[in-house]
Amino acid sequence: MRSRRALREHPFAPHRLWLVAVVALLALVAAAAVRGPAWVQRLYHPLRYEAAIAEAARANRVDAYLVAAVINAESGFEPHLVSQAGAVGLMQLLPSTAEEVARRAGLNPRSLDLGDPKTNIALGTRHLADLLARYDDTATALAAYNAGAGAVGRWMAEEGTETLSKARYPETAAYVARVLEEREAYARLYPRAFEDR
């Protein structure tokens, strides 16, 4: 008969089975979120504020699905979220960035309520549109949205390129990849979400 110590050393010993079960469950949840039924994927890719997104996207000539993907990556559609850096709302705008965007749009920066979803989406989409116009590709614009235009400008100067080939911050590289993947997921999961809005 094997000793108790030998049982504990076995990878599937009773005291380790709970860990295997948790890992298996997490793997199933991740697989369902990526490739499972549409209703499960929609839990991972929620969509709210469709009218405000459609209006802001149309006004700024930005893909509404890209805006939805940025919102999900930034805040998970939580309108009152405030980051440790002070970024506010659905699109996680810094108040200084929001004021600058508002001034360029001819709005009074003092009257801004970044906690208001419609205002936040309008200003965030305008900021995203400005970045898309400034850079040659969507990935570079998203990197600037995440890390700031100054950081992206330095990275491109180091590379000697007009388009960022690699973000220097792993967080920014992961953010860009996530938003681009989520944009495709939103278009697939909500094909008519922004029609007639």
N, C-alpha and C positions, 0 to 999 in steps of 0.2 A: 504494500500500500504506500502511496506517495505521501510525503510529509506535507503539512500545512504550508511550509515555506515554498515547496515546489509548486503548490497550487497558486500561491501569490505571484510567483514569477512568470506564470503562463500568461500570454497576452490576453486571453479571454477568461481570465479568472473572474469569479463573481464580483469582486469589488471593482473590476475594470469594465464590466459590461455596461454600466450606466454611461460611461464616457463614449463607448462605441455607439450606443444607442443615440446619444445626443449628436454626435458627429454625423451619423446616418440621417437623422431627422433634419439637421441643417443642410445637408447635401440635397435632400429631397425638396426642401423649401426653396433652395437656390435654383435647382433645376426647374421647378414649377414656375418660379418668378421669371425665368429666362425663356423657357420653352413649353411651359404648361398651357393649360386652357386659357383663353383670353381673359376670362373673369379673374383668374389668379394673377395674371400678368398686370391687370389693371390695378390690383391692390398695390403692387410695387411701383406702378406708373400712374398715380392718380391724376385726374384732370379736373380742375375747377377754374372759375373765372374765365370761361370760354369767351364770353362777349367782350370783356376788357382786353383779353389777349388778341382777339380778332381785330378789334378797333385799333389798338396800338400797332399791331403788325401791319395792318393795311396803311395806316397813317405814315409809317416809317419805312414801308416797303421791305419788311423783314419777314422771313418765313415764320408763320405762327407756331409751327411744330418746334422750331428751334427755340423760340421764346418759352414754350411750355417745358422743353428739356432743360433750359437754363434755370427756370423757376424750380423745377423738381430737384436739380442738382444743388441749387443754392439754399433752398429753404424747405423742400418737401411740401410746398404749398401751405406753409404756416405763415400767415400774414403779419403776425406780431413778433416774429423771431428777431432777436438782436444778437449779433455775434460779439465775441470778446473784443474784436477790433472796432466795434461800434456800427457795423453795417446793419441796415434796418430793412425789415419787410421781406416780401416774396422774392424780390430780385437782389436782396442783400446789398443795397446801395449805401455807401458812406454818405453822410450828410453833405460833406464838401463836394463830392462828385455830383450828388443830386442838385446842389445849388448851381454848380457850373453848367450842368445840362439844362436846368431850368432857365438860366440867363440866356444861353444860346437859343433856347426855344421861345424867348420873349415872355417868360412867365416870372411872376414875383417869387423869388426864392424864399422869402419870409413866410409865405402863406402855404408852404408845402407841408403835407401830412404824409410822411413816408409809411405810416402804419395803415393808411387807406389803400386797399388793394388796387383800385383803379389808378390812383396817382402813382403808386410804386411801379406798376406794370407800364404805365405810360412813360415815366422817366427812365426806367431800366431798359425798355425797348428802344427808346431814343438813344441812350448811351450805347447799346449794342449796335444800333444802326450806324452811329458815328464810327465805332471801331471797325465794323465791316467795310465802311467806305474808306477808312484809313489804310487798311492792310489788304494785301493781295488775296488772302484766303481766309476761310472761316476758322480754321484751326488757330491761326495766328491771332485773329480777333478774339476768339474765346480765351486764349492764353492771356491776352491783355485785359480782358474782363476779369479774369481771376487774379492775376499777379500785378496788374497795373501796366499802363502803357510805357511808363519809364523803364520798368524792368525788362519788358519785351524789346524795347528799343536798344537797351544795352546788350541783350543777348544777340539781337540781329547784327549789331555793330561788331560784336566779337566774331560772329560767323561770316560777316561780310556779305550778307544776303538781304533780299527784300522780303523774304518769307521765312518765318521761324521754322527751322527743321527739328529742333529739340528744345523743349522747355528745360531750364536749369533746375527748377524745383520739381521734385517727383510729384508733389501734390498737384502742381499745375498740369503736368503731363497727364496724370490720372484724371484730372477734371476735364481736360479737353477730350480725352478718349471717351469718358462717361457721357458727356453732353452729346457728342456725335452719335454714339450708340443709342442714347435715349431719344434723340430726334427721330431716328429710324423707327424705334419702338412706338413712339407716339403716333407717327404717321400710319403705322400698321394697325395699331389698336383702336385709333379714333379717326378713321378715314374721312368722315364728314363733319368733324367737330367744329370746324370754322367756316363752313358754308353758310350762306344766308345770315351772317351775323354782322 
